Structure formats: structure tokens, C-alpha cells
Amino acid sequence: MEREPDGSLLDAESATWVRTNLDPVLDRLAVQLLASQPETPLTFLRDVLEQDLRAKEAAALRQELEQLMDEVAHLEAGVGTTAGHCASASSSSLAARKRLSHRDSDGIPCDEEAFEKIPISKMTTEKEYNITLLPFKSHVKVFNMDLSGAQPDELRRYLRLSTDHAELQVTTSCFSAWMKSKRTNGFAKVIPAVPQDNLESGDCRIFFFDDNMEWEGLETSGGICNLRHLATGKFVDFGEDTNGFTRHVHFKHTIVHSSSHYRNVLVKASILDAIQHPDYFTSIFNAFSEPGQTLIAYMDVNSTIVCADTAQGKTEEATLRSLLFECIEATPREPFELLWEGHRPLRVEKPKTLKQLVKDIQAGSSMDLGSLHTFWNEESCNSIFEQLASKAQLTWTRTGLPVTLQEYQNDLRESMVSLARVTNADGLVESWFNAYNFLRRGQHKIVLNSFGVDSRKVVQATVQDESYVLEVAINFEKWSDRDALAFRKLFEG
């Protein structure tokens, strides 16, 4: 028997029904009914679901949630959903109250206490997934997995591992292999491409969020997405109008490619949008999936859910400047040479983003990566912006509308204000916690997929016991000595 906060008992059968049915009901109603009847009183439901939980007192929140449960009970009859063994509207609100009552130290909602935990030892066997336990002296188990050949059996095991494990997962991909390939898609983060007619993996939808996504979408293109056909292991091109992929714009800066041929949704994530919109990730999940589908979300860390690229030596403000430069394109009125602080002149002949031009300056000079990161300060950014504005047309990449230095600075200030309001001490945005809660409620799968070591601070800020988190390193034996040592120290201290 489980006990309600008011002391009344909830029988085991009803408690089980609440845990397994309440959250899917909420998600289905919010998506289907609000979409079909936007002018009805269901706006009340939307407002409650989207409210800023941190601004609500506990008593007011409980009262509103109980009203929400009454509304759900009323609406279920209208969509053919039966309550089965639901004890009462008050009892049905138990899971929701538990889900929303916990906060982390920074006041951001965290639902970890409401979820059943499955230990790694009971969930993962080395033989089944062809993974090996790394000999780290740590209470956290870290496994090594071979994805170097992107063979069908490797891809199936990796997808099955992502699907089978119920808790948060972390994949740390092989940075060395990507660097040796000159950062091409074919050696980047492996993402299984599941054809629409493939029933082996069930009715799933696979999302990949990364701020470094590039849309030429070829195996030899520069990029971060190694999209591999589940049955053949061959690279799947994901450029616009290729293999069923179509382009969509979400919020102000986010670009999405979804496919009608594959169960894959690729998202060029924008931390600028993620800090402005608490529902950033959840709205994308809802827009590009169908009710009843199992979602598998592979998510980058730096500049996707964390606004501080410490792996690249950037502060939060430097990260925002870099991201805004990626959102602005320079189209030369005629070919010209771009000069910056005595480095080799850069010939500019075709449209490029401001960030790419900065990268090109670095690539054509002796400036090391550390020196490049010192560029992202106010003086340097304003100087190169003004130089480019005098010789090229500057426009927002998404809309094609002109952008001035003043507009760029205004966007930066707005983002800094939002950032201070919605991130925790480590730079994690609120929309990440909302996405985690959304996916866990729906029994979906969450995989952090990063080249860096910052994923562990995300884990520690999100869950209360990281021993339940599945940590997988890809081809650890091929990592550079420096990367391998830094990764080992992360767990061994």
C-alpha cells in the first residue's frame, strides 16, 4: 500500500495504474486535444502544463494540480481513454505531485525521486551488447564499446542498448577518430538510421540534437553526425530533399531535418533558443513524433544543453557570441580580403557565416585553438563585425533579413539576461531539465552523446545516484593518451 500526503491509503493496483497511465494521458491530451481544439477550455490545461513551476508556492501548486487531474478525468471520456482502476482524481494526482515537488539546489525541477530505478548490474550484460567494463577505480561503471566499423551488428547492439536501458545514458564518442578524419560526418558521432518500414526496433522516433550539425549531409562533409543505416551500415545522406529529409525552422535559430523514409529527426540545436524557451526540447519532441511512439533522444552537451563550452575554453558570454556569429551570414558585395590582428589575409568570395570566417582565419594561420578562443570578446567581435559590414551584406541565416551591429548586441544582451534566469551554476538550461522530465515520464530513452568530459556534470546535476547511469565510451583503445587520461581522472578523481 502507498500513502497519500494527506494520510489516506492508495491500494497497490491503483498505484500501479497511476504510475503507468497518468503521464501518458497528460502527454496525449496536451498534444492531441490542444491541437484539435485550441479555442476550448483546454487552454487551461496548457497553461498549467507550461507554467513556471519555480514561481509557484507549494500549496497553490497542489491545488492547481488537483484541478488538473479533475480536468483530465473529465477529458478522458471524450477521447475514449478509460480510467480502469483509478481510485479517484485526488489519488490520480499523486504521481504528478511527486513529480513536481522535488527541486535541485538551484530551484530547477528534478523528477528523479518519482522514477523507479534499475541498477546497471541488472540491466546490462557485457556479452549481450558486446561491451567491456573499463578497469576504472570508481563506483560508476564505465563500459567500452566498438563502433569503429559501423557494422550492422554493432549498430543493432548500440540501438538495443539505448532502448533497453531505462535510466539516463552517456555515450562519449571517439574524438581522436573524428579529428584524424578532419572532422567529417563519416567518423563523427554514430547515430543509427532506422527505416520507416523497419519493425525490429518497434515504433520509435530517433532524435539527435547537436549545435555543430551541418546540412550538406554527406559522409565526407564536415560535420558531427555519422548517420548509419541499421541494416547495411552504409552512411545515410541527410541533406535537404535527400532520403526523405525536409527542412523545418523551429523558434528563431533552430533548424530541423526530419525524414519520411527514416525514423530519424536531426536538430541543429541553438542554445540561444534553449535559454529563451523552457519548452524548447519538448516542443520539438511533440512536433516531430506521433502519440504512442518510443522516443530515443541523443543529445549533445556543450552549446546544446549547457551554455558554456568549457571543452573549448569558452565562458558563457563567449559561447553566446560564438553562437550569434553562427546565426549571421556575410555575403560579399565583391571579393575582398579580411584582416584580423596581423594574421594572414583571408580572401572572401562567397557567403559564409561570421563564425566560419573566424574559423577560416584560424585555419589559414599559425594561431592555435587556444588563441582562437580568445577572439570571443566584445572588442574583437565588434571590430570584425564592423569590418565585414562595410564590405558585405550581413543577414540572419534563418530569415535572410539584414542585421546591424546594434541588433546583434541587443540579441546578446537579451540572451545574457535569459541565461542568468534559467540556468544553474554549471550553465545547464532549464529546458534540459524539462526535457529530461518529459522523456522519463513517458518512459522514453535519453542518451547524452558528447566528445568531451562535461557530460558528467550534467549527470550529477540531473540525477541523485549516478550509479544507475549507463556510461559508455566508444573505442576507448583508440583515444589519444591525453583524452584517455582526462576521462579516467573524471571518474577516479
Summary of the structure (lengths in Angstrom):
residues: 493
radius of gyration: 23.7
end to end distance: 42.1
largest distance: 76.4
contacts: 1583
relative contact order: 0.13
helix: 44%
strand: 20%
